[in-house]
């Protein structure tokens, strides 16, 4: 049996790339982006991406 994780998504139309940050909202240790400080994430590793994630967190 396949189980799906519950998820919530929000999408808006914007003129510039803003990036996305996706995390498990069921994790009680994460209630705001700042809680992701020091955590490991999957990405492409570009300088642009690092700057964006650092700003978001």
N, C-alpha and C positions, 0 to 999 in steps of 0.2 A: 504494500500500500504506500503510495506517495503522499507525503504531507507537505502542505504549503505553509510558509511562514506568513503570518498576518503582516500586511504592510500598508502604509499610508503614503500617498504621493501628492505633490503639489507641483503644478507646472504653470509657468507664466511666459508670455511672449516679451522678449527684450531685444534690444538692438545690438548688444555686445555679449560675448561669452561671459558667463558668470561662474561657471563651474558647478559641480554638484558634490554634495557630501552625503553619503548614505551610511547609516549605522543601524544596529539592532536596537530598536526602541524598547524591546523587552528587557534590556540589560539595565537593571536598577542603578548601576554604577555610573551610567551616562544619562544626565538629565539636561545637559547643555553642551554646545560645541567645545567649550573650554575643558570639559571632562575628558576630551580626546587628547589633550596635551601629553606627549611622551609615548603615545600608542603607535603601533605600526599599522600602516594602511597600504593597500594595493593601488598602484598607479603606474604612470608611464615614466616618471623620474625626471621630467624636464624641469628646468629652472623656473619656468612660468608656473608650472603646477605646484612646485614647492612654495613659491611666493603666494599663490592663491590659497593653498591649504593653511599656510601659516597665518594669513590674514583672517581666514574664516574661523580658525580655532582660537 
